[in-house]
Amino acid sequence: MTSPKLTNIFIAATCLKVLLFVAYHSTDFEVHRNWLAITKNLPVNQWYVEKTSQWTLDYPPFFAWFEWVLAQFVPKIVKDDGCLNIVEQGQYGWPTIVFQRTSVIITELVLFASLQWYIDTTDANDKDGKYRAFAIAGSIVLSPGLLIIDHIHFQYNGFMYGILIASIVAARNGRMLLCGFLFAVLLCFKHIYLYLAPAYFAYLLRVYILKDNRINIDNAVKLGSVVMGVFLVAFGPFIYYGQIPNVLERLFPFSRGLTHAYWAPNVWAFYSFVDRVLGVVYKTSTPSITRGIVGDVAFAVLPDIQPKLTFFLTLFYQVLALIPLFLWPSHDRFLASLTLCGFASFLFGWHVHEKAVLLIIFPFSFLALHDRRVLSSFVPLVVAGYISLFPLIFTSGEMLVKVLYSFVWFVTFILSFNHLVRVTSMRRRIFLLDRAILIYLMGFVPLMLVANTVGWLLKKYEFLNLMMISIYCSIGIIGSWAGFSWLYFFDDELWNTPSVSKEKKRQ
């Protein structure tokens, strides 16, 4: 069977993204403009020292070099617009906006290429598998999360998730060295992917180095050399100039508080909400404080949370996810372990951004059609996760775009997934759970109406509507984690039983 192509999707998506050039953009736009200026105008040994602007360079070296490469293509009209000026606050116009937004679309080709590779390398004799692969790929490239975060809010997540997906596809195809190389490259672009590193470490160790239950020295040397080589290329110049302390200080700013200004929908959002309720009940004189960008978080009634507790909880749940992967390694368990590592970091991590929900959604997408019960865990995650991003875009002009686009995405892909999902030989379904999920999803309609009304009428309490969205979304995400964890740890038949299509193929 000829592989379906993503070309038409790319063309249609590009047209929409060009129309969004005029849309609102966040301070992240100024962040990346400033990084262009730093890498273009200053020598390497000053990149992680420069602090004229508050938006200092705080991504790993490969992303700094990525900005340097982009800066080489800045045309004169954009340069004259102020794009490459190192100033406290950038002053730029339409040429800079067009250039930077275009760069996001072009670099997102990495994501399209990776997903096309995923489709092309799916078994050509498995027609249903090809359709499933195409549906999964389409759901990712048209993700409301990427549209909101990259093409309105403004970031470069698309091409970095493209590298992540390429490493996943390499692992599926048995190209473990390439998998390790690509993930090492990704870590040198953005260190948030360290949260997924335990799953990569366990899987590569088990299937490539401890092959046939024996240590393969040759493979260990190859993989170690490849990974260390990538990090040496990335950090070597900064080691030479003695800048590693400055780089590490920028990458890991531990002075930031437990929660972001807008609570990510996780365990700590619940914790903060309970503290605020208790503060009202007990009429505490000290209000609950959740300072967002920098600073500690103090609670009025409940005990303060320390970074070491969040680290321990994250590590604990990640290690649990590695045990089945190490004992019974398979690509599906690798994807499940990646998903659970993403869950652990998002639910229990320190100063988690709401945008980090994509760390869960994208790896989980490759498992969503594995079985109907897995899909039942995926749906509340993806709906709650994407709706939790809505407050990032708070201007009225883009309100209709994010709501309509997300609604069309939900209807298109959830219905498609429901039609294409595999059916295993076991058909256990939990009726009450399915109905509970449906009721939860329907609850988003009154939630958004009430939250937006509150935000419009009660300007004095603008955080109230954010809190309502965060708490409600956290219910779906935590519920998804609990449901998927149960399937991963206690439903061995789900991971060991071949699908009906595979059984027919064998017959």
KEVO-675138 format. One record per residue: z, y, x of N, C-alpha, C, O in turn; residue in one letter. Coordinates in pm, whole numbers, plus 50000, padded with zeros to 5 digits. Atoms other than C-alpha are relative to their C-alpha. Example, Ala and Ser with C-alpha at 12.3 -4.5 7.8 and 13.67 -1.06 7.14 Angstrom:
<nodes>
500004988150089507804955051230500005012050090500665011850194a 499944988149918507144989451367500735010949923500905022049974s 
</nodes>
This chain:
<nodes>
500004988050085500005000050000500005012550088500775013350183m 500044987349928499105034850127501255008149970501685009149856t 498764992450017502175056350185499745013049925498795020149957s 500114986950067502635085749945500265011150102501045009450196p 499874988949906502365119250123500805011549939500795013749818k 499194988650041504665149250108499245013250009499825023949990l 500794987849976501815173950172500025009649882500285021549899t 500034991450118501545186949816501365006249972501455017849931n 498654994750019505315190649793500255011350098500855021550062i 499804989549900505315210750116499285012849960499845023749972f 500784988250038502595234049990500665007249882500815019449884i 499384993950117504275239749653501335006550036501645017549990a 498704994649960507705244549811499845012650084500625022050071a 500244988249916506285269150065499655012149915500115023249943t 500364988850088504765290549789501255006049936501395018249929c 498774995050061508145292949616500855007450103501415017950073l 499154994049898509945300949942499455013550046500215022650078k 500604987149967507475328850023500355010349893500625021949924v 499634990850109508185344049681501455004550013501815015249964l 498594996649983511875343849777500265008850122501425011750153l 499814990949886511285365950082500775012549958501565017950036f 499374987550046512455395349872501424997849949502095007349910v 498695003250057515635377549764501135005350088500925009150203a 498774996749927519185386149866500154991150123499774979450119y 499615008549887520265374250210501395004150047501805015750035h 498604998049963523785370550346500125005950140499125009350204s 499764995249863525385382450669499474990250104499294994050219t 500585009649905524015350550828498645004750050498235001250161d 501284994549955520675368650844500235009150120499495008350219f 499674991249888522255395051069500524991950119500274995450234e 499515008849893523985367351266498844995150085498854996350207v 501135005749926520675351251359499125010850062498535008650167h 500744988949936518975384551420500675004150128500015006750229r 499264996249880521725393051665499844989650110499774993150228n 500175010649900521335359351838498615000750064498444997950182w 501334997649943517615366151878500075010850107499505009450215l 499894988849907518495398952047500744996050127500334999650238a 499205004149884521125383452274499184991350094499124993950215i 500725009449915518955354952399498745006150061498295001950168t 501214993649947515905377252444500315010150110499585011050209k 499744988749911517565406152629500974997150113500985004350213n 498955002349901520395390552829499754987250079499114977950028l 500095012549923520535364553109500894989249940501824992349864p 499295011450058521865330053025501505001150017502254997649926v 498554999749973525265336153184500755010549919501975011649930n 499324990250086525975364152933499904996649851500445003849767q 500225003350141524965346652611501314997749925501465002449812w 498745003350068528465334152529501135009650039502315006750018y 499034989649965530185365652658499765012549917500705019649881v 500394988050075528295392852471500735000849866500784991049792e 499264998350125530355407152182499905014249944500855019349885k 500224987050061528865440652083500144999149849500775007649785t 499885002750143528525426751732501114989849978501434981950066s 498995010250034531225406751555499374986349983500084976249985q 500695012750021528585379851499499574994150134498384993450165w 500285005249867528855364551843499354986149993499464979249892t 500675013049993526865333851951501054988950005501844988250099l 498985010450005528965303651848499444986349962500154977949907d 500625013150014526495274651825499764994150139499745001550237y 500245006449869525845249252105498725005050067497895011650004p 501104994449919523305256552382498594997749948497765006749957p 501385002250046520225240252228499625009849890498465013949881f 500334990150103520485263751930499795013750063498965021650016f 500224987349929520795293052169498595000450060497905010550053a 501365000749946517605281352340498965000549888497875005949906w 500884999250117516025277051996499785014649961498665018749932f 500134985750029516755313951928499175006950107498385015950077e 500784994149890515325322552270498524997349980497695006250000w 501405003450025512095304152185499445008549887498345013949899v 500464991650111511815322251851499785014450045498835020950004l 500104986149953512395355352029498725002750077498245014050081a 501244998249924509315349352244498815002749909497785008049953q 501114998450095507165350051931500175012349911499385014349818f 499804987950080508535382551789498875009950027498745014550141v 501104990449977505495405351741500535014250016501695017049984p 499594986349972505585442051835500515007149876501495014549883k 499594993050122505855454051475501434996149959502185004249905i 498645004550032509005433051430500995005350103502105009250069v 499144994549894510435444051764500285014849973501415019449987k 499824985850029509845480451670500875002249876501435013049858d 499184999250121511655473351342501494998850031502335000749943d 498595001249961514875467751538500514985850007501714983550021g 499605014050003514885429751532500734995850127501654987650121c 499455004549872515775426351903500975009950062501205009550183l 499024990449948518305454551936501404994049999501854988449899n 498615004449993521785445452055500875011849957501115021150034i 499224989150059523895467551829501154994049919501174982049891v 498855004750077527135465251635499574995249862500074985149812e 500545003850131525245463751305498515002750000498085014150020q 501454998549994521505457551289499435008749892499915008649778g 500754992050096519155481751119498564994950003497844997150101q 501325006250001515985463651016499395001349862500075004649764y 500724998850126513365463550745499194987649968499524976550009g 500835010850050510655442550588499384991450110499354979250093w 500595008549896508925430850913500974989550053500584978050073p 499005009549950512135414751041500304989349897500444977649930t 499715009650108512825398450705498884989649991499154977749980i 501145009250009509325383550691500004990450118499804978450102v 500025008449880509535370851049501074989149994500784977550019f 498925009849998512915353951012499874989849887500114977949908q 500175009550110512235338750673498834990550027498904978749992r 501135008649964508885325550797500424989650103499974978250098t 499555009449897510625309651096500774988449938500714977249988s 499275010850068512855289750858499024990149939499214978049950v 500995008750064509835276150668499274991650104499074979650085i 500765007249897507935266750986500864989250065500404977950083i 499155009849932510855249451155500414988749906500794977949953t 499675010550096511525229950833498954988949999499144978649935e 501005010649986508365210350916500614987650066500144976450043l 499315011349938510705188551125500574990849892500514978649903v 499445007950110512395177450802498904992449928499064980549898l 501115006750068509075169750632499454988550084499164977850031f 500525010549911507865150050936500924987950004500474976550002a 499025011049994511065129550951499974991849872500014979549876s 500025007250128510935120950582498684992849977498654982249915l 501275007150009507245112250600500044987450085499484977150047q 499825011849915508125088750886500824989449927500524977449936w 499195009150079510775073450661499164992849895499304980749875y 500875006050102508195067650387499004990450065498824979150018i 501055008049935505505054550625500534986950057499814976950059d 499455012149937507825029250790500744991149901501324981049941t 499505009050103509055014850460498994988749982497784991049988t 500855011950011507674979650408498795002649911498935005749793d 501244997250074504034983750304499774990249887499054993349791a 500185010150106504224952050094500985001749885500884994949783n 499004997550104507154965249894499615012849925500015023849963d 500494988550075505484987849638501145008149941501135020449949k 498854993050057508774996049463500775007450108501275018550085d 499304993749888510345003649800499335012950043500015022650078g 500734987849966507605028949876500305011249901500505022749939k 499714990050102508205046549546501435005350014501695017249998y 498614995749980511945046949609500115009350120500795019550114r 499964991649880511425061049958499425013949972499965023950018a 500614987250033509145088249821500925008449912501025020649931f 499084992750087511665097549550501175005650080501585017050059a 498884995449916514485099749804499555011650088500255021750099i 500524989349913512355120450042499775012849921500135023749966a 500254988250082511285143749763501285006949958501345019249953g 498734994050042514865148849648500645008150112501355017850087s 499404993049885515855159949999499215012650033499795023350050i 500784988349960512955183150083500025010949893499845022749924v 499934990150108513265199949742501455003049961501705008749855l 498574998450029517075200649758500375014349962500035023750034s 499504986750034518655230149574500925005450109501015017550129p 499124995649893521155230949860499245007050111499655017750156g 500804993749894518485238350120499375013049949499315022850024l 500604987750052516805263849892501035011349998500735022650038l 498964989850009520085282349834500495004350138500595016250166i 499384996849871521485280050187499005005750100499295015550168i 500964995949897518345283750399499085011349956498855020850031d 501094991050039515805302950195500455011949916499655020849889h 499454988050065518065327050006501165005250086501085016150142i 498824996049922521465328350178499625002650147500035012750204h 500634999549868519705322550516500774992350108501814996550156f 499605008049883520295295450775498824991350040497734992249982q 501055008949950518295269250965500424985349986500254977550080y 499545013850016519725236950822498864990049988499004978550030n 501105009250026516365221850728499544992450122499464980150119g 500535007149884515075214151074501094991750068500774981550129f 498935008049938518505202151196500264987249921500504976749980m 499895012350078518825177850906498764991350021498834979150006y 501175007849964515295167450998500254991450122499824979950127g 499655007949881516595156451338500974988849962500834977550009i 499065010250045519495138151170499264988549931499524976949959l 500745010250073517115119750937499104992150092498954980050075i 500835007249902514785111151225500834989750076500354978850105a 499145009549929517705094851405500374988249909500464976949955s 499695010750096518585075051088498814990649986498974978449982i 501225008150013514975063151053499784991950128499364980350121v 500145007349874514885053751421500934988050003500544977250048a 499055011150006517985032351369499484989149906499584977249937a 500535009950094516395015551066498864992050061498704980250032r 501155006549938513315007551274500364992650128499484987550198n 499565007349882515414992151552499835007450131499965001450237g 500204992149878514755020351801501315007250033501465019250010r 498644995049981518365024851907500105010850107500895020150094m 499984989649896517695044752223499545013449943500145023849970l 500504987850062515675069952025501035005649903501225017749894l 498944995850093518435070851762501105007650074501505018550033c 498964993549921521055079152025499545013150060500295022850064g 500554987749941518805104752192499935011249897500365022449925f 500164989750102518045123251868501355005249952501515017149927l 498704995350046521685124151760500675008550107501355018350075f 499454991749891522745137452102499355013849999500035023950017a 500704987150011520085164552069500565008149884500795020149897v 499474993250118521405172851722501375006150028501655017449987l 498684994849967524965176751851499915012450087500785021250080l 500174988349913523675201652106499355011749927499235022749982c 500474989250086522125221751823501135005649914501285017849900f 498924995450087525135222751591501124989750003500914978049974k 498915009249975528535207651655500684995049873501564986549882h 499425005350124529415202251288499664985349982500374978049914i 500415014050012527565169151320500894990650080500704978450075y 498995008449935530415156751539500754991649897501224980749929l 499325007550104531955145851209499314986749970499954977449921y 500735012550024529245119151185499964991250124499504979850117l 500105007249873529575108251548500714986650000500194977250061a 499355013249998532115080051486499114988849946499124977850001p 500875010350057529615061151270498874996550098498544984850114a 501045002649900526875065051532500574992050117499944982550163y 499395006949887529225053951808500244985349967499894976550046f 499685013850038530395022851621498734991749982498674980350026a 501225007650029526895012751509499224996950128498804985550149y 500755002249876525165017451845500764990750094500154982350161l 499195009049917528035000452026499854985649953499694976550034l 500005013550055527924970651793498634993250006498544981450040r 501315006550009524174964651759499165001350126498204993950144v 500834997949880522864977452093500714996150129500104990350219y 499275003149876525584973452354500724986649990500664978750083i 499335012950020527654944452213499054990549927499424984549825l 501025008350064524514925352127500364985350017500704980950127k 499655014249999525154888852035501424997850052501714987950119d 498585000949965528884895352089500244999750151501284995050197n 499854998749855528334901352460499605014150041498725020349982r 500334986549952528284933852651498684999550075498554992350175i 501304998949933524704941952746500055012150093499905023550050n 499824989249901525144961953065498775009050008498885021250015i 501244992249990521484972553081499895010049885499555021649905d 500084991150116521574986752729501065010950004500825022349964n 498934990049989524895003952794499615011050098499855022850072a 500424990149900523485020853104498885008849944498885020949963v 501114992350058520305031052921500505010349900500165022149907k 499524990950104522105045752622500895010950059500765022650023l 499134990049937524755062752835499225010350077499545022250074g 500834990749921522105077853061499265009749910499155021649940s 500754991450093520085090952768500915010649940500575022549938v 499084990650064523075106752594500545010150100500535022150073v 499464990949899524615121252909498915009350053499185020850087m 501114991649955521195133753015499755011749906499505022949950g 500194989450100520825153352692501085010750015500785022750016v 498914990349988524255169452730499935007650133500315019350140f 500124993249871523595177253095498935010849994499115021750047l 501064990050015520345194953009500515011949918500235023449950v 499524989450088522095214552732501055008850067500965021050063a 498864992549947525275224452914499915002850150500725010350205f 500124998449855524075222753275499965014450049500715017950140g 500044986049953523135259653311501345007249985501685015650068p 498714993350023526525270153170501084994350092502045001250126f 499125005549897528315246253405499735007250132500675010650204i 500394993449875526385262153693500565014150009501025018450115y 499514986250001527405297353589501505001149969502035012249960y 498564999750026531015287453517500345005549862501405011649844g 499824994450134530655296253149500534989949898500674993349780q 499565010250095531925263752993501245004349922501285002249801i 498844995450080535355278652898499605009749889500135008849778p 500454990550103533585306952713499224992949890499354996249772n 500775007550100531205282552542500934992549907500774993149785v 499085008050080534035260052424500865008949910501185005149797l 499204990850082536085289752302499215004749879499775006449771e 500844995750112533145300952088499764988549901499724990749780r 500335011350087532405265951955501194995449915501014990449804l 498825005250070535985257751854501065010949983502075010850053f 499054989050025537765289051719501154995549910501084997349788p 498935005950080541015272751607500895010349931501815006749858f 499184989850066542445306051494499675001349851500395008149778s 500384999050140540645302051160500964992349912501584982549955r 499035005850091542695292950856499564986749939498454982149962g 500265013050062542905260750655498795000349909497954991349914l 501094999350096540505272050385499135012250028499575022250083t 500944988949990537435294150382500285009849888501045006849795h 499784989750102537325326250176499734994549860500504996849767a 500265007250125535685306249898500374985550026499754978850109y 499525013549975537535273349877498874989849986498204989149883w 500895011550014535315243749954500654990349902501874988749905a 499425008850103535775218649668500534987050061499884976650053p 499425011849935538055194549853501484998649967501985005149875n 498585002450024541655182449870500825012750016501765015149941v 499214988049974542905215450010499785010649893500635019349874w 500184991150116541375234449718501014996549892501625005549833a 498995004550095543585213649490501395004250046502205009049967f 498694996649944546545219449720500295014949983501395018849943y 499844985550013545995257049719500185004049853500965013049822s 499904997150143545535257249340501414996649947502015004449874f 498665004050044548785238249282501035009950052501985013449981v 499064990449943550575262349514499995013149921501045019049899d 500094987650077549305292249315500664998349862501335007449813r 499375002550130550385276448987501524999850015502235005949934v 498565000449977553835268849128500565013850032501695017049996l 499554986449969554035304249260500215008349875501135016549868g 499844992950128553525317548908501214994649924501995002249867v 498905006350074555965292548757501365004350054502265007849978v 498714996749938558735299849006500145014850034501175019250085y 499984985549979557835336849031500445003650141501375011450162k 499674997549860557925336949409499635014150038498655019749988t 500264986449955558065370449580498855000750099498205011050112s 501095000549903555585359349845498814993149939498884981249911t 501165006350063552135353149698499314990450096499424991650218p 500805009149920549925324949815498875007750066498215015950002s 501024992849924547545337150084498974990050051499324979750108i 501075008349944544195321950169498985009250064497935011950006t 500924991149930542565344650421498844991850055499044981550118r 501155008549981539045332850469499434998650138499364987450189g 500795001249880537265341250790500874996750121500604987050192i 499135002349886540035343451048501435002249956501705011049874v 498594998250032543775339451026500624987749940499924978849893g 499285011450055546425315150912500015000849848499795011349789d 499845000950144546875303550555501454996949970501994987050018v 498595002050036550365306950410500104996649853499385002449771a 499815004150139551535290150090501345005149950502315006450025f 498804994050059554105303949850501104989749977502274992749998a 499015010250037555835271449747499844987350084500814982450142v 500245012549928554225241049908500065002150151499875013350199l 499954998949854554605233650283498655004150057497615000250005p 501244996249933552035249450513499364987850066500064978650111d 500755011149939549325226250645499625003850142499095014750166i 500334997849860548885223251020498694993150037498334983049976q 501285006149960545575215551196500124985250037499224977450008p 499865014049957546945182951339500064990549881499644978949893k 499975008650118547555169450987498594997849948498224986549913l 501395001550048543965176350880499224991150095498394983150052t 500685008449902542755160351205500384985349980499524976649985f 499555013750017544875129351147499404993849874498934982449878f 500545005350124543755125050785498504997250012498014986849967l 501445001849980540095129850877499724987850085498894979450051t 500215011349909540315105351166500384986849933499684976749950l 499535012250066542255079850959498944994449906498614982549913f 500975004850097539685077850681498654996950065497914988450016y 501235003549929536795078050927500124986650069499194978650065q 499795012949933538255049051126499954988749898499394978149927v 500085010250104538695029550802498544996749968498194985049947l 501405002250034534995034350731499254992450109498214986550083a 500685006549888534085020451074500284985050005499504977550064l 499595014149986535864986951034498954990449942498514981450014i 501055009050051533344969850797498705001150079498014991150100p 501224997949923530474985250997500064992150131499074986150171l 499875006949871531804970551322500024984949981499474977550063f 499905014550022532554936251174498704994049948498314983149990l 501245005050061529344932350971498925010750007498555016449905w 500944988849985526814957151113498684997649927498084986949935p 501314999850065523764965250903499625014649981500485023449989s 500434986150016521684996150842500605006249875500965018049875h 499404994750123522994999850486501465003750024501925014149977d 498604996749971526584998350611500095012050094501055019850086r 500044988249914525665023650879499865012749915500565022549938f 500174988550089524445047550608501275002549919501675014049899l 498764998550078527575040750402501115005850086501885014350040a 498984994849910529785047350703499765014750032500705022550039s 500344985849980527935079850775500465008349881501035019149896l 499624992950123528505090050413501515001849993501985012749960t 498544999250009532225082150426500595008750111501615015250090l 499564990649895532625100450759499795014349955500645023049978c 500254986850056531025130450591501015003649893501505014949889g 498994997950103533355126550294501355003750062501985013450021f 498694997849939536455124750517500095013950061501105020850044a 499984986849936535525155950712500005011249898500655021449917s 500094989650102534685175550398501295001049919501745012049888f 498835000050087537725165150195501295003650071502185009550011l 498734998449931540395167050465499935009150123500955011550188f 500164992249877538965188950745500645013849993501075018449888g 499424986649985540225222450870498915010549985497865009550049w 500924988850021538455254050750498594995149966497614998750032h 501285005750041535675235350573499205010149919499745016649829v 500914991550077532695255350447499384991849888499134979849904h 500615007050113531235246450109498634994450035498204984549977e 501345004649960527845242550280500024986350067498994979550074k 499895013049932529145211750464499834988349906499804976849952a 500185011050095528695191350144498664992950026498504981349987v 501285006449968525135184550266500184988650100499364979550105l 499715011049908526685162550538500264987049925500084976149980l 499775011850083527585138850256498754996549920498324985049917i 501085002450096524675143050018498784993650065498214984250010i 501255005049942521795136550258500094985650047499204977750015f 499905014449967523025103750415500154991349875499594980349868p 499785007650123524165092350069498704998249923498524988149855f 501275000850073520675099349930499234987250033498564981649947s 500735011949959519265070050128500594987249942499964976649947f 499365011550063521715046749952500005000849847500334991149780l 499854997550143521495061549603499284989749915499744986449806a 500805009650077518835036549489500284985650040499564976550000l 499635013449956520525006749653500484991549884500234979449879h 499445007250114522254997249328500445010449897500765021749931d 499654990650106523055012848992501445005050013501735016449976r 498614995649985526775013849072500135010550110500955019650101r 500024989849895526065033249391499475013149944499985023849975v 500564988150063523935057249189501035007149913501055019349905l 498954994150084526885062348952500995008150083501585017750031s 499144992049912528925074849249499265011950058499865022250088s 500814989549940526065095849382499815011949907499855023449951f 500344989450096525325115549064501075010949992500735022750005v 499014989150007528675134149027500135007750132500415019650132p 499954993149870528635141749400498905010450009499175021950044l 501134991049978525185157249401500035011749901499685022949936v 499924989250098525725177049080501115009850038500895021950044v 498884991349962529155190149183499745007050133500085018750150a 500264994249868528045195649542499055011749995499305022050058g 500974989150006525035216849456500505011749915500275023349950y 499474988950082526755236649181501095007550076501275019550055i 498984993249920529595244049425499405010550094500115019250144s 500684990349914527015263349628499565012549924499195022549985l 500484988850081526145286549339500685013350036499985023550043f 499374987149969528775313149429499505006450129499735018350150p 500584993849880527015318049765498995010749961498815020550033l 501014990550049524325336249564500585006749877500575000949768i 499294993350109526125361649349499255011949941499755018649852f 500764988750052523405387449288499254995749873498804984349863t 500605003250130521935389048937498534996150012498054987949934s 501425002849986518335388149059499704985550031498704980149985g 500235013849958518685353449211500744990049910500584977949926e 499205008750086521045339748942499114990349923499374978349918m 500895008350081518195327248723499274989850086499044978550043l 500725009049910516365312049020500844987850034500374976450021v 499175011449957519265290649141500334990849883500364978649900k 499645008250116520205278948790498804991949951498914979849931v 501175006950051516695270548669499474989750100499134978550062l 500515009349899515605254848997500884987650008500384976350012y 499085011349991518725233249017499924991149877499974978949887s 500105007850124518415222848653498744991350002498804979449967f 501245007749994514785212148701500144988650102499694977450077v 499785010449897515775193349019500854988849942500514977049957w 499115010250056518625175448841499254991149902499324978849911f 500705007850102516455164648548498944991150064498844979350032v 501095007449938513505154048766500494988150081500034976950063t 499625010649906515315134149029501064990549946501044978749980f 499025009350057518245120048836499304990349907499624978449907i 500755009050087515835106048576499134990450083499024978650051l 500825008549913513535093148852500864989450067500484977750073s 499115009549935516445077149036500474989449902500554977549935f 499525009550100517695061248718498934989749967499254978249935n 501125009050028514245045848664499714990750118499334979150098h 500405007549881513735034049025501134992150065500884983950153l 498875006349933517225022249115499884984849996499444979149896v 500035014649993517474986149227501024993949904502045000049873r 499065007750081519124960349005500314987250075499434979050098v 499615012149928521084933849190500234988749902500204990549781t 499775011750084521784899149064501295001549919501434995249815s 498784997050075525234911848955499775012549918499245022449970m 500254988650088525124935648661501305005649945501335010349831r 498744994850049528744946048633499885015149981499475022250073r 499964985750028528994980348471501335003249934501864995149858r 498734995850059532114999048373499695010549895499405022049928i 500424991550111531455014148032500775013149998500185023949988f 499184988050010534385038348028499745009550116499755021750099l 500284991549884533615050748379498705007649982498625019550011l 501284993450025529995058048288500155011549900499575022249918d 499804989650100531125077647984500825011550058500585023150025r 499194989649937533715096448189499145008950088499315021150090a 500914992249915531005107048435499135009149915498925020749949i 500854992050088528775118748150500775011949943500255023149938l 499174989150054531605139147996500275010550108500225022550082i 499774990749889532385154048338498785008850026498915020950044y 501224992349974528765164548391499745010149889499325021449916l 500194990650112528545180048044500985011650008500715022449956m 499004989549987531675199948130499555011650085500165022350080g 500474988949917529685220648378499415011349917499425022849960f 500614989550084527975239348092501055010249956500875022149983v 498994990050036531125255347946500685006050123501095017650121p 499374994749879532565258648299499245012150053499845022550081l 500794989249944529685280248422499995012049907500005023549953m 499984988950095529665300948103501315007750010501325020050014l 498694993649992533405307648123500195006850135500685018150141v 499804994449866533415313248500499225012950019499745022650073a 500824988049986530565338248488500515011349911500445023149948n 499444989950089532135356048192501255006250060501435018450057t 498784995249934535475358448374499655009050117500255019650135v 500394992049884533765371048688499435013649962499575023250037g 500614987450044531935397848489501025009349935500985021449956w 499044991850075534815409648270501225003950081501735015050069l 498754997649927537755406848507499715002250149500004993750232l 500354996849861536555423748825501224999650091501114996450209k 498764999849921540175426748938500374986150048501034984650151k 499675013849966540455388848945498714992250033498464981549978y 501295006049969537095380749098500134986250063499194978350058e 499835013149940538565350849282500234989249895500084977349925f 499665009850103539485334248952498814991249966498954979049955l 501175008150034535935323348868499624990750114499174979550091n 500265008649885535455310149223500954988150001500554976850031l 499005010550002538665290349190499664989749892499814977749916m 500345009150108537555275348858498864990650042498924978650018m 501145008149957534245263449005500424990350109500054978550106i 499575008449889535855250249322500844988249953500614976949996s 499115010750047538555230349142499234989749918499434977749936i 500745009550084536185215248886499034991650084498894979650061y 500935007349914533615205949152500754989950089500244979150118c 499245009149915536335190349367500354987149926500484976649988s 499735012050079537125166249081498854990150014499074978250037i 501175008749988533575152549094499834994450140499504982750156g 500215004549862533425150749474501074990050040500754979850102i 498935009449969536815133949512499814987049922500034976149976i 500275011850080535945110149228498864991750058498934979450060g 501125007049938532635101649395500454992650126500074981250148s 499475006349879534445094649723500824987549966500664977050029w 499165011450039536975071949549499144988349950499384976849987a 500855010550055534265052749361499164993250107499054981050110g 500845005849896531995048149660500844992450102500404982150154f 499115007149908534935038249883500344986249946500384976450021s 499705013050061535815010649638498834990450018499024978850055w 501185008449983532254997449647499824995750146499444984350172l 500215002849858532134999150027501004989850053500644980950130y 498955008449943535434982050098500254987149923500654977049982f 499575011450080535874957849811498894992649928499154982549863f 501095006750071532444948349677498994994550101497915000150121d 500855005749896530974926149947498644995649946497634996750016d 501265004850057528344912049714498975011149989497765008649997e 500924988750012526854946549672499195001850128498015005350123l 500654997849871526024948150044499324987550053498474988250141w 500555012649949525174911450093498994993649906498234984849947n 500915005950098523254903449773498655007050004498605019249991t 501324993650001519484909349794499655005249862500135000049761p 500424994550129517874930449524499084990249928498554980949989s 500875008750079515904914249243498594999850058497954989350063v 501364999449947512654926449397499854991550124498824985150145s 500055008249879513504909649726500054985249965499384977050027k 499915013950040514454877549549498644994949950498224983949985e 501315003950051511114876749368499014998350113498174989450112k 500905000549886509344883349694500154986750075499174980750120k 499735012449931511014853249852499464988049923498984978349982r 500515010950082510054831149560498474999150008497874990449946q 
</nodes>
